[in-house]
Amino acid sequence: MRNLPLIFLAFVIAVMVVALLRIQQAPAPIVTIIPAEPAPVSPMAGYTGRMVMPSINDIYVLENTANRDLNQIAQYIQGRAAGLHWLAAEHFKAKKKSRKKPSRLQPLSSEGDILMGIKLSLDSLGQFESQILFSNVNDEALNALVQQHISQFWRYRKSAGGRFEMWAPFVWKQDWSPFVAK
């Protein structure tokens, strides 16, 4: 009689285990996962920031005694020009402080964009020399910064001899957002 509550408790636990084992599980829903196909990316696409990339049609070759391939040079220039996007940040910041706040109805204009024509000379060692031929802004600090950046960071592979000279336009956009598609 003393063990009757323990036997009853063991019996209740056994009945509960058997009842739980006999319950049929609901079938799991069949879910088919379709992998998303990535969007095709052209080999020339990439992060350009506020820069408008010069195309091969925009580049004017002045001299090519080194027999360099223009398509490869154009692709290289486009990649390097993307690194110039941050150079105009101080110019645009100062200009933004000095201009009036535009109304919501006024469309965005390109009057504040920077257009710079740069003559690039590439020697046989692969080093660039730059000369700014024209610019639509009178910002000597920006001009010096662009020239310093090109001479310091732009390098191309060596050639047997000769020079390569070209002229290319570089454009910085004033109104730019990294989240808005161009």
C-alpha contacts under 8 A as a table, 3 or more apart, distances in Angstrom:
res1	aa1	res2	aa2	distance
1	M	4	L	5.23
2	R	5	P	7.35
3	N	6	L	5.33
3	N	7	I	6.26
4	L	7	I	5.13
4	L	8	F	6.07
5	P	8	F	5.00
5	P	9	L	6.10
6	L	9	L	5.04
6	L	10	A	6.19
7	I	10	A	5.12
7	I	11	F	6.10
8	F	11	F	5.01
8	F	12	V	6.22
9	L	12	V	5.12
9	L	13	I	6.25
10	A	13	I	5.15
10	A	14	A	6.14
11	F	14	A	5.11
11	F	15	V	6.19
12	V	15	V	5.15
12	V	16	M	6.22
13	I	16	M	5.11
13	I	17	V	6.23
14	A	17	V	5.14
14	A	18	V	6.22
15	V	18	V	5.18
15	V	19	A	6.06
16	M	19	A	5.02
16	M	20	L	6.09
17	V	20	L	5.15
17	V	21	L	6.17
18	V	21	L	5.12
18	V	22	R	6.24
19	A	22	R	5.25
19	A	23	I	6.51
20	L	23	I	5.43
21	L	24	Q	7.92
41	V	45	A	6.60
42	S	45	A	5.39
44	M	75	Q	7.27
47	Y	82	A	6.92
48	T	51	M	5.62
48	T	52	V	7.35
48	T	53	M	7.45
48	T	81	A	7.85
48	T	82	A	4.55
48	T	83	G	7.56
48	T	85	H	7.11
49	G	82	A	6.61
49	G	85	H	5.60
49	G	86	W	7.86
49	G	176	W	7.84
49	G	178	P	6.77
50	R	85	H	5.40
50	R	86	W	7.92
50	R	172	W	5.55
50	R	173	K	5.16
50	R	174	Q	7.44
50	R	176	W	5.86
50	R	177	S	7.89
51	M	81	A	7.27
51	M	82	A	6.22
51	M	84	L	7.37
51	M	85	H	5.40
51	M	170	F	7.42
51	M	171	V	5.79
51	M	172	W	4.69
51	M	173	K	6.22
52	V	170	F	6.87
52	V	171	V	5.32
52	V	172	W	6.37
52	V	173	K	7.27
53	M	78	Q	5.71
53	M	81	A	6.83
53	M	82	A	7.34
53	M	170	F	7.04
53	M	171	V	7.51
54	P	57	N	7.89
54	P	58	D	5.74
54	P	59	I	6.97
54	P	74	A	7.98
54	P	77	I	7.93
54	P	78	Q	6.43
54	P	168	A	6.80
54	P	169	P	6.35
54	P	170	F	6.45
55	S	58	D	5.22
55	S	59	I	6.81
55	S	74	A	7.05
55	S	78	Q	7.61
56	I	59	I	5.46
56	I	70	L	7.86
56	I	71	N	7.05
56	I	74	A	5.68
57	N	60	Y	7.76
58	D	168	A	6.33
58	D	169	P	6.96
59	I	74	A	7.63
59	I	166	M	6.77
59	I	167	W	5.86
59	I	168	A	4.77
59	I	169	P	7.44
60	Y	166	M	5.53
60	Y	167	W	5.08
60	Y	168	A	6.43
61	V	64	N	7.18
61	V	164	F	7.87
61	V	165	E	6.13
61	V	166	M	4.27
61	V	167	W	6.37
62	L	164	F	7.64
62	L	165	E	5.22
62	L	166	M	5.10
62	L	167	W	7.19
63	E	163	R	6.92
63	E	164	F	5.34
63	E	165	E	4.89
63	E	166	M	6.88
64	N	67	N	5.60
64	N	68	R	6.68
64	N	162	G	7.49
64	N	163	R	6.01
64	N	164	F	4.46
64	N	165	E	6.48
65	T	68	R	8.00
65	T	161	G	7.72
65	T	162	G	4.82
65	T	163	R	5.38
65	T	164	F	6.33
66	A	124	S	7.21
66	A	159	S	6.46
66	A	160	A	7.14
66	A	161	G	5.63
66	A	162	G	4.23
66	A	163	R	5.21
66	A	164	F	6.09
67	N	162	G	7.96
67	N	164	F	7.93
68	R	73	I	7.51
68	R	164	F	7.27
69	D	72	Q	5.55
69	D	73	I	6.32
70	L	73	I	4.99
70	L	74	A	5.96
71	N	74	A	5.10
71	N	75	Q	6.22
72	Q	75	Q	5.13
72	Q	76	Y	6.12
73	I	76	Y	5.01
73	I	77	I	6.04
74	A	77	I	5.05
74	A	78	Q	6.13
75	Q	78	Q	5.15
75	Q	79	G	6.31
76	Y	79	G	5.16
76	Y	80	R	6.19
77	I	80	R	5.08
77	I	81	A	5.79
78	Q	81	A	5.06
78	Q	82	A	6.42
79	G	82	A	5.47
79	G	83	G	7.28
80	R	83	G	5.37
80	R	84	L	7.17
80	R	154	W	7.13
81	A	84	L	5.20
81	A	85	H	7.35
81	A	170	F	7.71
82	A	85	H	5.82
83	G	86	W	7.08
84	L	87	L	5.52
84	L	88	A	7.87
84	L	146	V	7.45
85	H	88	A	6.60
85	H	89	A	7.84
85	H	172	W	6.84
86	W	89	A	5.43
87	L	90	E	7.34
87	L	142	L	7.16
87	L	145	L	7.05
87	L	146	V	6.96
88	A	91	H	5.18
88	A	92	F	6.24
88	A	142	L	6.66
88	A	172	W	7.35
89	A	92	F	5.28
89	A	93	K	6.03
90	E	93	K	4.96
90	E	94	A	6.14
91	H	94	A	5.35
91	H	95	K	6.16
91	H	139	D	7.72
91	H	142	L	7.20
92	F	95	K	4.92
92	F	96	K	5.89
92	F	174	Q	6.74
93	K	96	K	5.11
93	K	97	K	6.41
94	A	97	K	5.30
94	A	98	S	6.49
95	K	98	S	5.21
95	K	99	R	6.24
96	K	99	R	5.50
102	P	106	Q	6.51
103	S	106	Q	5.38
104	R	107	P	7.65
108	L	175	D	7.64
109	S	112	G	7.42
110	S	113	D	5.36
110	S	173	K	7.44
110	S	174	Q	7.15
112	G	173	K	7.64
112	G	174	Q	5.68
113	D	171	V	6.93
113	D	172	W	5.69
113	D	173	K	4.85
113	D	174	Q	4.98
114	I	135	S	7.31
114	I	136	N	6.24
114	I	137	V	6.66
114	I	171	V	5.51
114	I	172	W	5.05
114	I	173	K	6.74
114	I	174	Q	7.57
115	L	135	S	5.69
115	L	136	N	5.76
115	L	137	V	7.90
115	L	169	P	6.91
115	L	170	F	5.88
115	L	171	V	4.61
115	L	172	W	6.69
116	M	132	I	7.10
116	M	133	L	7.69
116	M	134	F	5.81
116	M	135	S	4.37
116	M	136	N	6.81
116	M	169	P	5.72
116	M	170	F	5.21
116	M	171	V	6.37
117	G	132	I	6.01
117	G	133	L	5.51
117	G	134	F	5.22
117	G	135	S	6.35
117	G	167	W	6.92
117	G	168	A	5.86
117	G	169	P	4.43
117	G	170	F	6.25
118	I	130	S	6.51
118	I	131	Q	5.69
118	I	132	I	4.49
118	I	133	L	5.65
118	I	134	F	7.33
118	I	167	W	5.73
118	I	168	A	5.64
118	I	169	P	6.30
118	I	170	F	7.43
119	K	130	S	5.70
119	K	131	Q	5.13
119	K	132	I	6.22
119	K	133	L	6.58
119	K	165	E	7.14
119	K	166	M	5.71
119	K	167	W	4.36
119	K	168	A	6.57
120	L	128	F	6.42
120	L	129	E	5.76
120	L	130	S	4.72
120	L	131	Q	6.62
120	L	165	E	5.68
120	L	166	M	5.36
120	L	167	W	6.12
120	L	168	A	7.74
121	S	128	F	5.56
121	S	129	E	5.08
121	S	130	S	6.39
121	S	163	R	7.07
121	S	164	F	5.78
121	S	165	E	4.36
121	S	166	M	6.54
122	L	125	L	7.95
122	L	126	G	5.96
122	L	127	Q	5.66
122	L	128	F	4.70
122	L	129	E	6.52
122	L	163	R	5.80
122	L	164	F	5.01
122	L	165	E	6.18
123	D	126	G	5.53
123	D	127	Q	5.80
123	D	128	F	6.83
123	D	161	G	7.90
123	D	162	G	6.73
123	D	163	R	4.85
123	D	164	F	6.54
124	S	127	Q	7.60
124	S	158	K	5.40
124	S	159	S	4.90
124	S	160	A	6.50
124	S	161	G	5.08
124	S	162	G	5.81
124	S	163	R	6.12
125	L	156	Y	7.89
125	L	157	R	7.17
125	L	158	K	4.67
125	L	159	S	6.67
126	G	155	R	5.44
126	G	156	Y	4.37
126	G	157	R	5.12
126	G	158	K	4.79
126	G	159	S	7.28
127	Q	151	S	7.20
127	Q	154	W	6.93
127	Q	155	R	5.20
127	Q	156	Y	6.49
128	F	150	I	6.78
128	F	151	S	5.65
128	F	154	W	6.33
128	F	155	R	6.58
128	F	156	Y	7.94
129	E	150	I	7.38
129	E	151	S	5.84
130	S	147	Q	5.90
130	S	150	I	6.87
130	S	151	S	7.01
131	Q	147	Q	7.22
132	I	135	S	7.39
132	I	143	N	7.31
132	I	147	Q	7.79
135	S	138	N	7.36
139	D	142	L	5.41
139	D	143	N	6.45
140	E	143	N	4.98
140	E	144	A	6.07
141	A	144	A	5.20
141	A	145	L	6.05
142	L	145	L	4.99
142	L	146	V	6.13
143	N	146	V	5.26
143	N	147	Q	6.26
144	A	147	Q	5.16
144	A	148	Q	6.00
145	L	148	Q	5.11
145	L	149	H	6.02
146	V	149	H	5.13
146	V	150	I	6.20
147	Q	150	I	5.24
147	Q	151	S	6.20
148	Q	151	S	5.28
148	Q	152	Q	5.93
149	H	152	Q	5.20
149	H	153	F	5.81
149	H	154	W	7.57
150	I	153	F	5.61
150	I	154	W	5.24
151	S	154	W	6.10
159	S	162	G	7.52
173	K	176	W	6.29
176	W	180	V	7.89
177	S	180	V	5.57
178	P	181	A	7.76
